[in-house]
Amino acid sequence: MPRPTTSKLARRLLPALLLATVLANTPQAAFAAPTGTATSSASSAPYPSPTVPYASDDPNEELWNPKSNIVPGAQRGKFGANVLGPQNVPLELENPSLLAPPTTDHGTVQNAKWPFDLSHNRLQTGGWARQQNVNDMPIAKGLAGVDMRLEKGVIREMHWHTTAEWAYVLKGTAQISVVNTDGQNYLANVPKGSLWYFPPGLPHSIQATGDDDEGVEFLLVFDSGTFNEDSTFLLTDWLAHVPKEVIAKNFHMSQAAFNRIPSQELYIFPGPVPSDNQQAPQSPYGTTPEPFTFDFTNVEPTQYAGGTVKIADSRNFKVAQTIAAAEVTIEPGAMRELHWHPSEDEWTYFIEGNARITLYAASGNARTFDYQGGDIAYVPSSYGHYIENTGNTTLHFLEILKTDVFNDISLNQWLALTPPELVKAHLQLSDETISHLSKTKPVIVAPQ
């Protein structure tokens, strides 16, 4: 008996019949645009169906501040619980984003906050110095800082180091001196809010003048995260470790002329207050072609909607070839816009006010930190971030980069200068929203 055969026509029609059955039983709503999205646009292409859930609208404001009269808990909305064990309440009040972080924080980012108050302080006669380097904050590989205080007349002894030194005077006036490799010298007084810069290897000194009865305090920044203030090359330390016969031969003088040189380093020590008209010795080679100081105080700041910015880099401070800086003020509720620095690490010092920063480190890693006056923030190159004023007074800080020219990439400007169809495909923004993007950098965003 012959085997029955299947019709070729039936085999061809079967897939089409199955597809028609599925479509007939599928609700039309399944093909509608996602709820809450616009369906009209300059382009006829509809929004794509989402491949991942939309970002949460959960509120993520700071839950308290350093002046709050509460015992904080590790709770945000439905997440977390109160703390049952011991609490360091003053520390927790200063760091709400660590105890009760925003729900947008995720993954792992190294600690990016260091208060100088936690640094070991080296006390000397007439002054002190405390530092932050990679040992204190391992994320800070590119830059390090020192906070130094000298009473009037007190000297930070003549020295040099393998890194460049950039300085900002916090209070008082410092007198600096330096000699370059061509035998040219330079001497100047540097008042509050102004800068100096010494390239690597150039010998220099720092002394507090009598302009302020309290002397001077200044911030030093070095272009290496491994810099150690205790490992500089000091004049007294060097000569204490050279045979006296060699010293006498070098200067072509009697050995007795050097009978009173110190047996060890002086580092910071009292000295006579320099006169107001102090002059450097006249060099046969003249003075340096460029000044090693910069009158940052009198630079006119650029005004933005929510604050001000002024910049010192190699374009206006010629000798500063490895460190550039912005001095920024931000009004309450305003923020330094979302941005990143393409290849430059950022070392930020907060002079006054309260701030928070979220560092985005790629691969879903993000963490938020809070800052007060005297704190240091560190942002590695290419990390996306913002700086928000979370207090009710003006936020004032220094944004310092390891580079010769200050630069950044603005998220707002990037989106505005990218074809709208691409932006819409990524973020599903409406045409109206895209039309409000800024083709110039906002830099500082006003309160909403």
VODREN-562924 format. One record per residue (C-alpha): residue number from 1; x, z, y. Coordinates in pm, 1 decimal, always signed. Each point is the difference from the previous one (the first is absolute). Layout:
REM VODREN-562924
+------+----------+----------+----------+
| resi |     east |       up |    north |
+------+----------+----------+----------+
|  NUM |        X |        Z |        Y |
...
+------+----------+----------+----------+
***
This chain:
REM VODREN-562924
+------+----------+----------+----------+
| resi |     east |       up |    north |
+------+----------+----------+----------+
|    1 |     +0.0 |     +0.0 |     +0.0 |
|    2 |   +153.7 |    -91.9 |   +335.8 |
|    3 |   +116.2 |   +284.8 |   +240.1 |
|    4 |   -220.1 |    +27.0 |   +316.2 |
|    5 |   +180.5 |   -104.1 |   +321.5 |
|    6 |    -38.4 |   +144.5 |   +356.3 |
|    7 |   -106.2 |   -243.7 |   +262.6 |
|    8 |   +281.7 |    -92.1 |   +242.9 |
|    9 |   -252.8 |     +3.7 |   +284.0 |
|   10 |   -104.3 |   +358.4 |    -80.1 |
|   11 |   +361.0 |   +117.4 |     +2.4 |
|   12 |    +51.2 |   -150.9 |   +346.4 |
|   13 |   -317.8 |   +150.8 |   +146.4 |
|   14 |    +46.2 |   +353.6 |   -136.8 |
|   15 |   +246.6 |   +131.4 |   +273.8 |
|   16 |   -221.1 |   -134.7 |   +278.7 |
|   17 |   -308.3 |   +161.5 |   -149.8 |
|   18 |   +178.6 |   +337.5 |    -26.4 |
|   19 |   +117.8 |    -15.3 |   +366.0 |
|   20 |   -350.2 |    -86.0 |   +122.0 |
|   21 |   -140.0 |   +298.6 |   -188.4 |
|   22 |   +253.7 |   +240.5 |   +163.3 |
|   23 |    -65.2 |   -132.7 |   +351.4 |
|   24 |   -375.7 |    +22.2 |    -43.3 |
|   25 |    +26.5 |   +370.0 |    -86.3 |
|   26 |   +250.6 |    +99.2 |   +273.8 |
|   27 |   -147.3 |   +156.2 |   +322.9 |
|   28 |    +72.2 |   -200.8 |   +315.1 |
|   29 |   +131.4 |   +318.9 |   +170.6 |
|   30 |   +308.4 |    -21.3 |   -219.3 |
|   31 |   +114.5 |   -298.9 |   +206.0 |
|   32 |    -71.8 |   +152.0 |   +343.2 |
|   33 |   +274.7 |    +98.2 |   +246.2 |
|   34 |   +119.8 |   +362.7 |    -26.1 |
|   35 |   -220.7 |   +248.2 |   +183.2 |
|   36 |   +105.1 |    +54.3 |   +361.5 |
|   37 |   +195.0 |   -325.6 |    +37.3 |
|   38 |    -80.0 |   -278.2 |   +240.4 |
|   39 |   -119.4 |   -328.4 |   -152.0 |
|   40 |    +49.0 |   -221.5 |   +304.3 |
|   41 |   +338.6 |   -105.5 |   +133.0 |
|   42 |   +180.7 |   -278.4 |   +177.2 |
|   43 |   +101.2 |   -112.3 |   -347.2 |
|   44 |   -270.8 |   -102.8 |   -248.3 |
|   45 |   +181.2 |   +180.9 |   -283.1 |
|   46 |   -180.8 |   +318.7 |   -107.5 |
|   47 |   +174.8 |   +332.4 |    -50.6 |
|   48 |   +146.7 |    +24.5 |   -349.7 |
|   49 |   -138.2 |   +260.8 |   -233.3 |
|   50 |   +220.4 |   +312.3 |    +18.6 |
|   51 |   +257.1 |    +38.2 |   -275.4 |
|   52 |    +56.9 |   +367.0 |    +84.6 |
|   53 |   -222.8 |   +265.7 |   +162.6 |
|   54 |    -11.7 |    +14.5 |   +379.1 |
|   55 |   +220.6 |   +258.1 |   +174.6 |
|   56 |   -162.7 |   +339.5 |    +43.2 |
|   57 |   -159.6 |   +108.2 |   +328.6 |
|   58 |    +67.4 |   +368.5 |    -74.4 |
|   59 |   +109.0 |   +185.6 |   +318.3 |
|   60 |   +369.8 |    +88.2 |     -0.9 |
|   61 |    +57.8 |   +176.5 |   +331.0 |
|   62 |   +227.6 |   +302.4 |     +9.8 |
|   63 |   -199.9 |   +306.7 |   -105.2 |
|   64 |   +183.6 |   +249.8 |   +222.3 |
|   65 |   +295.9 |    +31.6 |   +238.3 |
|   66 |   +280.7 |   +249.8 |    +67.0 |
|   67 |   -223.1 |   +202.5 |   +233.8 |
|   68 |   -298.1 |    +25.8 |   -235.7 |
|   69 |   -110.9 |   +355.6 |    -71.7 |
|   70 |    -63.8 |    -48.9 |   -372.0 |
|   71 |   +154.7 |    +50.1 |   -340.1 |
|   72 |    +20.2 |   -363.0 |   -117.0 |
|   73 |   -110.6 |   -111.1 |   -343.3 |
|   74 |   +113.0 |   -286.7 |   -219.9 |
|   75 |   -335.7 |   -172.9 |    +31.3 |
|   76 |   -123.3 |   -330.4 |   +139.3 |
|   77 |   -365.8 |    -81.0 |    -56.5 |
|   78 |    -82.5 |    +25.0 |   -369.2 |
|   79 |   +365.9 |    +12.0 |   -100.9 |
|   80 |   +231.2 |   +299.2 |    -40.5 |
|   81 |    -64.9 |   +372.9 |    +13.3 |
|   82 |   +104.7 |   +306.0 |   +196.3 |
|   83 |   +342.6 |   +158.4 |    -53.6 |
|   84 |     -0.6 |   +314.5 |   -216.5 |
|   85 |   +371.4 |    +79.5 |    +17.3 |
|   86 |   +221.3 |    +94.4 |   +297.0 |
|   87 |    -11.5 |   -225.5 |   +305.6 |
|   88 |   +241.8 |    -68.5 |   +286.3 |
|   89 |   -281.6 |    -47.3 |   +250.0 |
|   90 |   +210.8 |    -95.6 |   +309.1 |
|   91 |   +174.2 |   -271.6 |   -203.8 |
|   92 |   -328.1 |   -126.9 |   -144.6 |
|   93 |   -159.0 |    -14.0 |   +345.9 |
|   94 |   +284.0 |   -229.4 |   +111.2 |
|   95 |    -38.5 |   -227.4 |   -303.9 |
|   96 |   -367.7 |    -70.8 |    -70.5 |
|   97 |    +81.9 |   -341.3 |   -147.1 |
|   98 |   +208.2 |   +163.3 |   -274.6 |
|   99 |   -242.1 |   +274.9 |   -103.1 |
|  100 |   -315.7 |   -214.3 |    +36.0 |
|  101 |   +128.3 |   -359.1 |    +15.1 |
|  102 |   -212.3 |   -302.0 |    +91.7 |
|  103 |   -167.1 |   -161.2 |   -300.3 |
|  104 |   +195.1 |   -316.4 |    +87.3 |
|  105 |   +328.4 |   +168.5 |    -99.1 |
|  106 |   +115.6 |   -109.3 |   -343.0 |
|  107 |   +304.0 |     -6.1 |   -224.5 |
|  108 |   +340.6 |   +125.7 |   +104.7 |
|  109 |   +188.8 |    -18.1 |   +329.6 |
|  110 |   +305.9 |   +214.8 |    +67.1 |
|  111 |    -25.5 |   +274.2 |   +259.7 |
|  112 |    +21.6 |   -156.0 |   +348.2 |
|  113 |    -13.0 |   +311.3 |   +217.5 |
|  114 |   +278.1 |   +237.5 |   +100.6 |
|  115 |    -27.7 |   +267.1 |   +272.4 |
|  116 |   +331.0 |    +90.5 |   +164.2 |
|  117 |   -127.7 |   +359.5 |    -31.3 |
|  118 |    +82.9 |    -22.5 |   -373.0 |
|  119 |   +357.2 |   -118.6 |    +58.7 |
|  120 |   +288.4 |   +242.6 |    -37.1 |
|  121 |   +137.8 |    +77.1 |   +346.6 |
|  122 |   +373.7 |    +16.0 |    +68.8 |
|  123 |    +51.6 |   +266.4 |   +268.5 |
|  124 |   +309.6 |    -13.7 |   +222.4 |
|  125 |   +110.0 |   +178.1 |   +317.5 |
|  126 |   -220.7 |   -151.2 |   +267.9 |
|  127 |   -207.5 |   -234.4 |   -213.7 |
|  128 |   -130.7 |   -117.6 |   -333.4 |
|  129 |    -73.2 |   -310.4 |   -205.8 |
|  130 |   -244.9 |    -76.7 |   -280.9 |
|  131 |    -32.9 |   -323.7 |   -189.9 |
|  132 |   -222.2 |   -208.7 |   -226.5 |
|  133 |   +143.3 |   -247.4 |   -245.7 |
|  134 |    -76.5 |   -147.8 |   -341.0 |
|  135 |    +61.5 |   +338.7 |   -164.6 |
|  136 |   -300.2 |   +142.5 |   +187.9 |
|  137 |   -224.2 |   -306.4 |    -23.8 |
|  138 |   +108.5 |   -237.1 |   -281.9 |
|  139 |   -217.4 |   -283.4 |   +131.8 |
|  140 |   +213.7 |     -9.6 |   +318.6 |
|  141 |   +282.6 |   -219.9 |   -125.8 |
|  142 |    +71.1 |   -198.4 |   +315.4 |
|  143 |     +4.6 |   +252.1 |   +287.6 |
|  144 |    +75.4 |   +369.3 |    +57.7 |
|  145 |    -43.4 |   +233.9 |   +294.0 |
|  146 |   +147.5 |   +305.4 |   +173.2 |
|  147 |   -155.5 |   +236.9 |   +253.8 |
|  148 |   +275.3 |   +159.5 |   +213.9 |
|  149 |     -2.9 |   +264.1 |   +274.1 |
|  150 |   +283.6 |    +85.3 |   +241.2 |
|  151 |     -0.5 |   +266.0 |   +271.7 |
|  152 |   +135.4 |   -117.7 |   +335.6 |
|  153 |   +370.8 |    -78.0 |    -15.8 |
|  154 |     +0.5 |     +9.4 |   -381.5 |
|  155 |   +177.2 |   -289.8 |   -173.0 |
|  156 |    -73.2 |   -193.2 |   -318.3 |
|  157 |   +362.4 |    -65.4 |    -69.0 |
|  158 |   +172.3 |   -337.3 |    +19.4 |
|  159 |    -68.8 |   -186.2 |   -323.8 |
|  160 |   -100.5 |   -324.6 |   -167.8 |
|  161 |   -185.2 |   -105.1 |   -316.2 |
|  162 |    -56.8 |   -297.6 |   -228.0 |
|  163 |   -358.0 |    -55.8 |   +119.2 |
|  164 |   -149.3 |    -97.5 |   +333.4 |
|  165 |   -148.8 |   +282.0 |   +211.2 |
|  166 |   -315.7 |    -42.5 |   +210.3 |
|  167 |   -122.1 |   +286.2 |   +219.9 |
|  168 |   -306.8 |   +102.1 |   +201.1 |
|  169 |    +23.0 |   +297.3 |   +237.3 |
|  170 |   -291.8 |   +240.0 |    -51.3 |
|  171 |    +84.2 |   +240.1 |   +284.9 |
|  172 |   +281.0 |    +47.7 |   +250.7 |
|  173 |   +294.9 |   -232.5 |    +61.1 |
|  174 |   +298.7 |    -89.2 |   -219.1 |
|  175 |   +330.5 |   -146.5 |   +113.5 |
|  176 |   +148.1 |   -246.2 |   -248.5 |
|  177 |   +337.5 |   -171.1 |    -18.2 |
|  178 |   +127.9 |   -279.1 |   -225.9 |
|  179 |   +304.5 |   -225.7 |    -39.2 |
|  180 |    -11.9 |   -339.7 |   -173.8 |
|  181 |   +262.2 |   -184.0 |   -204.9 |
|  182 |   +125.5 |   -186.5 |   +309.2 |
|  183 |    +87.2 |   +326.3 |   +176.3 |
|  184 |   -293.4 |    -28.6 |   +241.5 |
|  185 |   -185.7 |   +321.8 |    +74.9 |
|  186 |   -345.8 |   +104.9 |   +112.3 |
|  187 |   -147.9 |   +326.9 |   +130.7 |
|  188 |   -358.4 |    +69.9 |   +108.3 |
|  189 |   -266.8 |   +268.1 |    +33.3 |
|  190 |   -313.1 |    -53.0 |   -211.6 |
|  191 |   -316.3 |   +179.3 |   +122.1 |
|  192 |   -321.9 |    +85.3 |   -182.2 |
|  193 |   -173.4 |   -303.5 |   -152.3 |
|  194 |   +308.1 |   -225.2 |    +12.2 |
|  195 |   +227.0 |   -131.5 |   -274.8 |
|  196 |   +354.5 |    -50.9 |   -117.8 |
|  197 |   +143.3 |   -201.9 |   -287.2 |
|  198 |   +343.9 |     +6.1 |   -161.9 |
|  199 |   +100.1 |   -271.1 |   -249.3 |
|  200 |   +167.1 |   +112.9 |   -324.2 |
|  201 |   +354.7 |   +130.4 |    +33.2 |
|  202 |    +16.8 |    +34.1 |   +379.6 |
|  203 |   +125.1 |   +345.3 |   +112.0 |
|  204 |   -233.8 |   +189.1 |   +230.0 |
|  205 |   -100.8 |   +340.4 |   +131.9 |
|  206 |   -318.2 |   +171.5 |   +120.1 |
|  207 |    -22.9 |   +289.2 |   +247.6 |
|  208 |   -292.5 |   +177.7 |   +165.8 |
|  209 |     +5.3 |    -22.7 |   +378.3 |
|  210 |   -124.6 |   +266.5 |   +239.7 |
|  211 |   -302.2 |   -203.7 |   +112.3 |
|  212 |   -224.3 |   +225.3 |   -207.6 |
|  213 |    +77.7 |   +372.0 |    -28.2 |
|  214 |    -95.6 |    -16.5 |   -366.1 |
|  215 |   +241.5 |   -281.8 |    -77.2 |
|  216 |   -113.4 |   -294.4 |   -211.8 |
|  217 |   -175.8 |    -89.1 |   -324.3 |
|  218 |     +9.7 |   -350.6 |   -145.2 |
|  219 |   -100.2 |   -201.5 |   -302.7 |
|  220 |   +262.5 |   -200.4 |   -189.5 |
|  221 |    -84.8 |   -281.5 |   -242.7 |
|  222 |   +254.9 |   -160.5 |   -234.8 |
|  223 |    -30.4 |   -332.7 |   -179.9 |
|  224 |    +58.1 |   +140.6 |   -348.8 |
|  225 |   -224.4 |   +232.2 |   -198.2 |
|  226 |   +305.4 |   +166.3 |   -155.5 |
|  227 |   +151.6 |   +102.1 |   +335.2 |
|  228 |   +117.5 |   +361.4 |     +3.4 |
|  229 |    +64.9 |   +175.5 |   +332.2 |
|  230 |   +248.6 |   +228.0 |   -176.6 |
|  231 |   +215.2 |   -295.6 |   -105.4 |
|  232 |    +96.2 |   -155.0 |   +333.0 |
|  233 |   +359.5 |    -68.8 |   +101.7 |
|  234 |    +95.1 |   +278.4 |   +244.0 |
|  235 |   +301.4 |     +6.5 |   +234.3 |
|  236 |    +90.8 |   +364.5 |    -69.7 |
|  237 |    -56.5 |    -30.6 |   -375.6 |
|  238 |   +230.8 |   -301.2 |    -19.4 |
|  239 |   +288.4 |   +151.7 |   +193.8 |
|  240 |    -30.0 |   +328.1 |   -193.9 |
|  241 |    +85.2 |   -202.3 |   -310.8 |
|  242 |   +295.3 |   -198.1 |   +135.4 |
|  243 |   +351.5 |   +152.4 |    -10.7 |
|  244 |   +107.6 |   +119.9 |   +344.5 |
|  245 |   +319.0 |   -205.5 |    -24.2 |
|  246 |   -206.7 |   -314.3 |    -41.9 |
|  247 |   -223.8 |    +88.9 |   +293.9 |
|  248 |   +305.1 |    +59.2 |   +223.8 |
|  249 |   +156.5 |   -328.1 |   -111.3 |
|  250 |   -324.0 |   -191.0 |    +61.2 |
|  251 |    -28.9 |   +116.7 |   +361.8 |
|  252 |   +379.0 |     +5.6 |    +54.4 |
|  253 |    -15.8 |   +361.6 |   +117.0 |
|  254 |   +139.7 |   +331.9 |   -112.7 |
|  255 |   -170.7 |   +176.2 |   -288.4 |
|  256 |    -57.5 |   +300.7 |   +227.7 |
|  257 |   -240.5 |   -207.1 |   +207.9 |
|  258 |   -248.2 |    +24.0 |   -290.1 |
|  259 |    +38.5 |   +369.2 |    -83.1 |
|  260 |   -357.6 |    +81.0 |   +102.4 |
|  261 |   -198.8 |   -270.0 |   -175.9 |
|  262 |   -279.3 |   +152.0 |   -213.6 |
|  263 |    +61.3 |    +62.1 |   -370.1 |
|  264 |   -346.0 |   -134.3 |    -90.3 |
|  265 |   -286.8 |   -196.9 |   +150.9 |
|  266 |   -185.6 |   +123.1 |   +308.2 |
|  267 |   -311.0 |   -222.3 |    -40.5 |
|  268 |   -211.6 |   +166.5 |   +274.0 |
|  269 |   +173.5 |   +229.0 |   +249.4 |
|  270 |    -23.1 |   +120.4 |   +363.6 |
|  271 |   +174.6 |   -188.7 |   +277.2 |
|  272 |     +0.9 |    -22.3 |   +379.7 |
|  273 |   -314.7 |   -153.8 |   +149.3 |
|  274 |    +93.1 |   -356.3 |   +103.7 |
|  275 |    -18.6 |    -71.7 |   +372.5 |
|  276 |   -274.0 |   -222.7 |   +136.6 |
|  277 |   +255.6 |   -260.8 |   +105.4 |
|  278 |   +205.3 |     +8.3 |   -322.5 |
|  279 |   +197.0 |   -322.2 |    -44.4 |
|  280 |   +166.7 |   -147.8 |   -306.4 |
|  281 |   +378.8 |    -55.4 |    +20.8 |
|  282 |    +77.5 |   -345.2 |   +134.2 |
|  283 |    +92.7 |   -229.3 |   -289.7 |
|  284 |   +245.3 |   -287.5 |    +51.7 |
|  285 |   -250.4 |   -206.4 |   -200.1 |
|  286 |   -299.9 |    +95.8 |   +211.9 |
|  287 |   -339.8 |   +127.7 |   -105.2 |
|  288 |   -209.9 |   -131.3 |   -286.8 |
|  289 |   -179.9 |   -332.0 |    +68.4 |
|  290 |   -338.2 |   +146.9 |    -98.5 |
|  291 |   -131.7 |   +352.3 |    +62.2 |
|  292 |    -47.6 |   +229.1 |   -297.2 |
|  293 |   -300.5 |   +167.4 |   +168.2 |
|  294 |   -345.4 |   -130.1 |    +86.9 |
|  295 |   -239.1 |   +124.2 |   +270.3 |
|  296 |   -303.3 |     +3.3 |   -229.6 |
|  297 |   -182.3 |   +248.2 |   +222.2 |
|  298 |    -55.5 |   -256.1 |   +274.0 |
|  299 |   -103.5 |   -290.5 |   -222.5 |
|  300 |   -354.8 |   -102.4 |    +92.6 |
|  301 |   -220.3 |    +41.7 |   -310.0 |
|  302 |   -240.6 |   -269.7 |   -115.8 |
|  303 |   -357.4 |   +125.8 |    +28.2 |
|  304 |   -237.4 |    -60.7 |   -292.5 |
|  305 |   -364.0 |    +93.9 |    -47.7 |
|  306 |    +85.8 |   +328.8 |   -170.4 |
|  307 |   +347.6 |    +89.3 |   +123.0 |
|  308 |   +341.9 |   -124.8 |   +110.4 |
|  309 |   +318.5 |   -141.6 |   -153.9 |
|  310 |   +349.6 |    -57.3 |   +132.4 |
|  311 |   +282.5 |   -148.8 |   -204.9 |
|  312 |   +378.9 |    +33.3 |     +1.0 |
|  313 |   +193.8 |   -238.6 |   -221.9 |
|  314 |   +292.6 |   -240.8 |    +22.5 |
|  315 |   -192.7 |   -221.0 |   +243.1 |
|  316 |    +13.9 |   +261.4 |   +277.0 |
|  317 |   +247.7 |   +254.5 |   -142.9 |
|  318 |   +277.0 |   -238.9 |   -100.5 |
|  319 |   +226.4 |   +234.5 |   -197.7 |
|  320 |   -283.7 |   +118.1 |   -229.1 |
|  321 |    +56.1 |   -247.3 |   -281.1 |
|  322 |   -136.1 |   +195.3 |   -298.3 |
|  323 |   -275.3 |   +224.7 |   +139.5 |
|  324 |   -305.2 |   -100.2 |   +204.0 |
|  325 |   -268.9 |   +233.4 |   +127.2 |
|  326 |   -345.8 |    +16.6 |   +151.1 |
|  327 |   -124.3 |   +299.3 |   +197.0 |
|  328 |   -374.5 |    +18.0 |    -55.8 |
|  329 |   -290.9 |   +199.4 |   +140.2 |
|  330 |   -344.5 |    -12.1 |   -160.7 |
|  331 |   -314.0 |   +147.2 |   +149.2 |
|  332 |   -236.7 |   +221.2 |   -204.0 |
|  333 |   -196.2 |   -204.5 |   -251.8 |
|  334 |   +223.5 |   -306.9 |    +41.6 |
|  335 |   +255.2 |   -129.2 |   -250.5 |
|  336 |   +310.7 |   -209.8 |    -44.9 |
|  337 |   -151.1 |   -299.3 |   -176.3 |
|  338 |    +33.8 |    -86.2 |   -369.8 |
|  339 |   +337.2 |   -172.5 |    -28.3 |
|  340 |   +329.9 |    -14.1 |   -185.5 |
|  341 |   +366.1 |    -73.6 |    +72.2 |
|  342 |   +121.9 |   -293.1 |   -214.6 |
|  343 |   +353.4 |   +116.5 |    -76.2 |
|  344 |    +61.2 |   +312.6 |   +207.6 |
|  345 |    -45.8 |   +363.3 |   -100.5 |
|  346 |   -182.7 |   +215.7 |   +256.6 |
|  347 |   +104.8 |   +355.1 |    +96.4 |
|  348 |   -263.5 |   +154.2 |   +225.2 |
|  349 |    +40.4 |   +324.1 |   +194.2 |
|  350 |   -304.5 |   +173.9 |   +143.8 |
|  351 |    +62.8 |   +161.6 |   +338.1 |
|  352 |   -349.6 |   +141.8 |    +49.6 |
|  353 |   -353.8 |    -32.7 |   -131.5 |
|  354 |   -162.2 |    -39.0 |   -341.9 |
|  355 |     +2.6 |   -312.0 |   -216.0 |
|  356 |    -66.8 |   -135.8 |   -343.2 |
|  357 |   +154.5 |   -296.5 |   -178.0 |
|  358 |   -101.5 |   -168.6 |   -324.3 |
|  359 |   +285.3 |   -181.3 |   -174.9 |
|  360 |   -100.5 |   -297.9 |   -215.6 |
|  361 |   +279.7 |    -65.8 |   -249.7 |
|  362 |   -153.5 |   -292.5 |   -199.9 |
|  363 |   -136.4 |     +5.9 |   -356.5 |
|  364 |   -287.8 |   +226.3 |   +101.7 |
|  365 |   +231.7 |   +278.4 |   +122.0 |
|  366 |    -98.1 |   +170.0 |   +326.1 |
|  367 |    +40.0 |   +349.5 |   +142.8 |
|  368 |    -96.3 |   +168.4 |   +327.3 |
|  369 |   +207.7 |   +252.8 |   +194.8 |
|  370 |    -64.6 |   +210.5 |   +310.2 |
|  371 |   +251.5 |    +62.8 |   +279.2 |
|  372 |    +54.5 |   +232.3 |   +296.6 |
|  373 |   +265.8 |    +26.6 |   +272.5 |
|  374 |   +349.2 |    +38.9 |   -152.2 |
|  375 |    -93.2 |   -185.9 |   -321.3 |
|  376 |   +168.0 |   -311.6 |   -137.6 |
|  377 |   -185.9 |   -284.8 |   -172.3 |
|  378 |   +176.5 |   -262.4 |   -207.9 |
|  379 |   -143.8 |   -342.0 |    -84.3 |
|  380 |   +206.0 |   -236.0 |   -221.5 |
|  381 |     +8.1 |   -366.7 |    +96.1 |
|  382 |   -313.7 |   -202.6 |    -82.8 |
|  383 |   -215.4 |   +310.4 |    -61.1 |
|  384 |   -335.2 |    -53.0 |   +171.8 |
|  385 |    -95.2 |   +288.9 |   +229.0 |
|  386 |   -169.0 |   +119.6 |   +317.8 |
|  387 |    +54.8 |   +302.9 |   +226.8 |
|  388 |   -323.6 |   +168.4 |   +109.9 |
|  389 |    -37.2 |   +265.9 |   +268.2 |
|  390 |   -207.3 |   +268.8 |   -174.8 |
|  391 |    +26.4 |   +258.3 |   +278.6 |
|  392 |   -166.0 |    +47.3 |   +336.9 |
|  393 |   +317.6 |    -48.9 |   +208.4 |
|  394 |   +232.4 |   -296.7 |    +53.1 |
|  395 |   +217.5 |    -82.4 |   -301.1 |
|  396 |   +363.2 |    -72.0 |    +97.0 |
|  397 |   +257.9 |   -129.5 |   -247.3 |
|  398 |   +309.8 |   -215.1 |    -51.3 |
|  399 |    -28.8 |   -289.7 |   -245.5 |
|  400 |   +358.9 |    -78.9 |   -101.1 |
|  401 |   +103.5 |   -299.6 |   -211.5 |
|  402 |   +325.2 |    -88.6 |   -171.8 |
|  403 |    +42.9 |   -336.7 |   +170.5 |
|  404 |   +126.3 |   -165.0 |   +317.5 |
|  405 |   -338.4 |   -129.1 |   +121.5 |
|  406 |   -324.4 |   +195.9 |    -28.8 |
|  407 |   -265.5 |   -197.1 |   -190.5 |
|  408 |   -303.5 |    +36.3 |   -221.6 |
|  409 |   -284.7 |   -192.2 |   -163.0 |
|  410 |   -352.3 |    +75.9 |   +125.3 |
|  411 |   -275.9 |    -11.7 |   -264.1 |
|  412 |   -254.2 |    -99.0 |   +264.6 |
|  413 |   +211.4 |   -285.4 |   +134.2 |
|  414 |    +88.4 |   -121.5 |   -351.0 |
|  415 |   -367.3 |    -32.5 |    -93.5 |
|  416 |    -87.3 |   -165.9 |   +332.8 |
|  417 |   +271.0 |   -264.7 |    -43.5 |
|  418 |    -87.2 |    -79.4 |   -363.0 |
|  419 |   -266.0 |   -265.1 |    -83.1 |
|  420 |   -339.1 |   +177.3 |    +12.5 |
|  421 |   -103.0 |   -137.7 |   -337.9 |
|  422 |   +294.0 |   +179.5 |   -161.6 |
|  423 |    -79.0 |   +327.5 |   +175.6 |
|  424 |   -366.6 |    -32.5 |    -96.9 |
|  425 |    +88.6 |    -69.1 |   -363.4 |
|  426 |   +210.9 |   +318.1 |    -14.7 |
|  427 |   -203.7 |   +246.3 |   +203.7 |
|  428 |   -351.4 |   -157.3 |    +16.0 |
|  429 |    -12.0 |    +49.7 |   +375.5 |
|  430 |   -270.9 |   -163.5 |   +207.7 |
|  431 |    +79.4 |   -272.2 |   +251.9 |
|  432 |    -84.4 |   +243.3 |   +279.2 |
|  433 |   +249.4 |   +255.3 |   -131.4 |
|  434 |   +270.3 |   -264.5 |    -33.5 |
|  435 |    -66.6 |   -116.8 |   +355.8 |
|  436 |    +89.0 |   +348.5 |   +127.4 |
|  437 |   +343.9 |     +7.1 |   -165.2 |
|  438 |   +286.0 |     +3.6 |   +250.9 |
|  439 |   +254.5 |   -281.7 |    +21.3 |
|  440 |   +222.6 |   +231.3 |   +203.0 |
|  441 |   +127.7 |   +331.6 |   -133.3 |
|  442 |   -226.6 |   +289.5 |   +102.3 |
|  443 |   +296.6 |   +237.0 |    -60.3 |
|  444 |   -210.8 |   +304.4 |    +94.0 |
|  445 |   -371.2 |     +1.2 |    -79.3 |
|  446 |   -235.3 |   +189.0 |   +231.6 |
|  447 |   -247.4 |   +255.8 |   -136.3 |
|  448 |   -318.7 |   -155.7 |   -137.3 |
+------+----------+----------+----------+
***
